[in-house]
Amino acid sequence: MHHEDLSQMLINLEVDDIADRVEEKLSNGAEPQEILEALTRGMNEVGRLYEENEYFLPELVLAGETMKEAFKVLKPYLKVGDASESSAIITATVQGDTHDIGKNILITMLLSGGFEVIDLGTDCSADTIVQSVREHKARVVALSALLTTTMREISNVNQALKEAGLRDSIKLIVGGAPLSENLAKELGADAYGADAIEGVRKIRSLLEE
């Protein structure tokens, strides 16, 4: 079973109906892993449409919501591998910044890719991030900063991780409108993702390094 209808529902952004369909399939004995793969295919297609400017941010947001609804039903059925400990990704919007759309889309796409995500929310202090890295033995920290005034906070987080002796054990990726690859490096990050799709791609390659 390929569950193409689920991929299609995601592409069609059927946020109100997807949970019921997933529920129905599970009760008919469908394999949770196959359902996840179908949803991921749908999400990848949404990503492609977005990159080709056929879909825009509202569609991407709605696809994220659709994925989230499906995931709520599916999550208890998925067997989380033992490796999830080591692939924990921490996401946060930096202190002073309350934007979270881009970050939430990234989280949804990471979850659909089988990553474990610990989201610290918005307006998040460097200390909170450091504590969370320590507690979850995270390998990646993904920070979002959407204001020119808050992007400097990235270097504070970088500094705090260094002082805690944790900077070498993690990869720091950042995203947000005012940033660029050069600026990200300047602020101490390992990588920059222009959008959620690129963010996932970069995170995968950081984890492979």
N, C-alpha and C positions, 0 to 999 in steps of 0.2 A: 504493500500500500504506500502510495506516495503522498496521499492527502493533498493533492493539488488544490482542492477547494479551499483549504486553509491558507495556502500561500496566496491564493487569489483574494480571499477575504481581507488579508492583510494589505495587499496592494490596493484593494478597493476601499480600504480604511473603514471597514465595518465594525466600528468600535463597540456598538451595542449588541452585536450578535455573536461575536467570536467566542466569548466565554462559554455560551450555551453549546456551540458547535464542538468545542474542545471537550466539554463535559460529556456530551453525547458519544463522541468517539471513544473516550476513555471507558465509558460504561459498556460500550460494545467490544471492549477488549483490545483497542488499538494500542500499539507500542508507544509509550511516552517519548522515547528517544526519536521515533519517526515523526511524531507530532512536532517535537522541537525542531527537527531538521526542516520540516515543511514550513514552519513559521520563520525560521532563519532564512530559507530561500526567498520567502516573501519579503522579508526585511532587506535582504541583499538587493532584490529587484527595486524596492523603494529607493534604496541608496543609489542605484544606477540611474533611476529616473530623476533623482534629485541632482546628481552630478551632470546630467544632460539637460538640466533646466526645464524638464517637463513637470517636475514637482518642485515646490518651493518650501520654505520653512513651515508654513501651516500644515502641509501634507506630512512633512517629516515629523512634526510634533504629534499629529493625529496617529500616524503609524506607530510612533512610540507608545502612545496611549493604548492603541489596539493590542500591541505586543504585551504591554503590561497587564491588560485584562486577561489575555490568554495565559500569561505566565502565572497569574494568581491561581488559576485552576490547575495548571500543570505542575507547578513547583513541588507539591507534596509527593508526586509520583516519580520525580526524577531521582535517580540514585546519584548522589554527589560522590564523585571519586575521592580517594584519599589525598589526591594531589591538590585539592582545592585549598588546603591550608597554605601551600606555598605560592598559590597564584592569586592571593587576595590583592585586590586593587582598591585603593582608597580614593574616593572622589570628594572634592570639596570646592565650594566657592570661597575665595579668600575673604579675610576680615574686611568689613566695611562695604562689602558688595553683596547684594541680595538677588542677583540674576541667577536663574537656574534652568532655563529652557534647554540650552545647549548641553549642559551637564546631564540633565535628565534623559535626553535622547542618547547621549553617550552611554549612560548606565544601562538603558534598555538594550542597546546593541551589544554591550559587553555581556549582559545576562544571557542574551540569546546565543552568544558565542560560548556559553558555558563557564564564564569566569565568575568568581565569587567577588561581589562588590560590597564594600562598606562605604556607605554614603554619609558624610558628616554634615551634609546640608549646606546652607549659605552662611555668610558672615562668620567664617570659621577661623579661630585664632591659630597661630603657629603652634602654640603649646598643645592644643587639642589634636592637631595633626600629628605631632611628635608622639604623643601618648598612644594614639591609635596605631601608628606604625609599629610601635614597640609591642603593643598588646596583640596585634593580629599578624605580626611578622610579615607585614605586607612587602611586596616586591615592587609595586608601582604606586606612585602618588600622582593623581591627575588633578591639576588645579585649574579652576576657571576664574578669569578676571575680565570683566567687561567694561571697566571704566579705566581711563588713563590714570585716574587718581589711585586706583586700588592695585594696579598691576605691579607697582613697586613692592607690594606685600609678598610677591613671589620670592624676592630675594631675602626677605625676612624669614620665610619658611625654610628656604635653602640653608640660611645661616643657622637657624634653630636645629635643623636636622644634623648639620655638621657638628654643632656644639654637643649634641646628644650622642655623637659617634655613630649615627645611623645613615649618614648620607651615602656612604660607599655601598651599603647593602640594598639601596633602592634606586629605581629610575624615576626621575621627575619629568612628567610631561605636562605642558600647559596649553590652554586654549582660551580664545576670547578675541573679540573684535580688534582691540588696540594693539594686539601682539603680532609679532612676525617671527620667523625662524631666528633672525639675528638678535632681535630683542630678547627672545626666550633664552638664548644662549648667554646673553649679557646678564640676564637676571639669575643665571645659575642653573637653568633647566637643561635636561638632556635632549628634549625634543619638543616640537610644537605641532599641534594639530589644528588645521584651519577650520575643520568642522568635525562633527561626531564620526563621520565615516572615515576620515583620514586619521582621526584620533585612535580608532580601533586598530587600524592598519599599523600605526606607529607603535601602539602598545604591544601588539603581537611581535613586531620586530625587536622591540626593546627586550622583551622576555626571552627572545631567542639568542640574544647576544651573550 
